[in-house]
Amino acid sequence: MKSIIVGLGLYFIAVSPSAAWHEFGHMEVAAVAWEKLTPTVRARVGRLLEKNPLHGTWIAGVDPADRDRVAFIKSSVWADTIKKLHEYRNDGSHNGDRPPPGPEASRNIGYVDHLRHKYWHFIDLPFTPDDTSLEDEDTPNAQTQIAKFRATLAHPGGSDDVKSYDLVWLTHLVGDVHQPLHATSRFTQTQTDGDAGGNHVKIECGCEARELHGFWDGVVGEGDDVARATAAARALPEPDTALAAVGNEMVWIRESFQLAKDKVYAGPVGIGAGPFTLDNAYMSEAKRIANERVALAGARLANLINHALR
C-alpha cells in the first residue's frame, strides 16, 4: 500500500496558499473551454489577449495558426504569475490574502492595476463541525469579482484593455472556484479563526504537499506544457449537460463548498490541524473529483465567454 501511495504522490506538489490547482490544472480548464468556444469568439479572444503584457512570451515560437489557442491556455495562469513579478505588489493583510478597506480592493481598471489582489482567488464560506463561532467571508472575493468581470466583458462599451484584463482573470477564477477548498474555511475549537481553506491543516501523503489545501491544488498534475495539458483535457470525462449549463457562479461555489464538507474534510482527515495521513482511497477519490471539477469548469467557462463575446 505504501508504494502505491508514494507513486500517486508524484501528482501532488504544494503551492502558495492563494493558488488553485497547479498551472497544469488551470491550463486544462482553459483547454477544455477553448474546444467549446465558437470560431467568432475565438477570434475575439485572440485579439483581446494581445493586450496582455505577457502575450509576446506566450506565443514565442508558436505556429501563427495556433497562437490564439496557446495564448488562451497560457493566460489561465497569469493571475498566479503576477504574484512573482516585482512590478506587482501585495495589498491588504495576511500577506495579501485579506482585502484592504476602500475601493482599490474591488476596482476594475485594466492592466494599469499592479495590485496582486490575492483575495480575489477564493471565497471562504464558513462551516464548523463542532459548534465553533463562525466569521463571515471577506469581500471582495472570487464571487464578487466573477460577477463584476463577466458583466464588464459582456457590456458593449468599455475598453479592450479592461476587457482583456477581465478575460484573463475570469479564465483563472472560474477554475479557482471549482477547487473545493477555494470555497470554504473550517472553524473548529482549535482553529477559531478558520483553517484558510485547509492551508492550516497538516497532512502526510508520501508526496510533496504538506497541507490539505496544497494536496488538493496539486491533485490534477503539474507542469506547464500546453500539449500535455491539452491531451489531458481531451481525456477528461464530458460533464453532465445540465450541470455545464448552470451559469450562476454562486451555484458553482456552493457545489465546491458542499464537496469540501462531504469529501475533502472526510476520513482520514479529522477535526483540527492534524497531521492526518491520507490513504490510497482518499487520494484516488480526490483525483476523480478534481478531474470532474476541471471538466465542468472548462465547460462553464466556455459558456460564459461565448455569451459575453457573442
Secondary structure, 3 states (H helix, E strand, C coil): CHHHHHHHHCCCCCCCCCCCCCHHHHHHHHHHHHHHCCHHHHHHHHHHHCCCCCHHHHHCCCCHHHHHHHHHHHHCCHHHHHHHCCCCECCCECCCCECCCCHHHHCCCHHHCCECCHHHHCCCEEECCCCCCCCCCCCCCHHHHHHHHHHHHHCCCCCHHHHHHHHHHHHHHHHHHCCHHHCEEECECCECCCCCCCCCCEEECCCCCCEHHHHHHCCCCCCCCHHHHHHHHHCCCCCCHHHHCCCCHHHHHHHHHHHHHHHHCCCCCCCCCCCEECCHHHHHHHHHHHHHHHHHHHHHHHHHHHHHHC
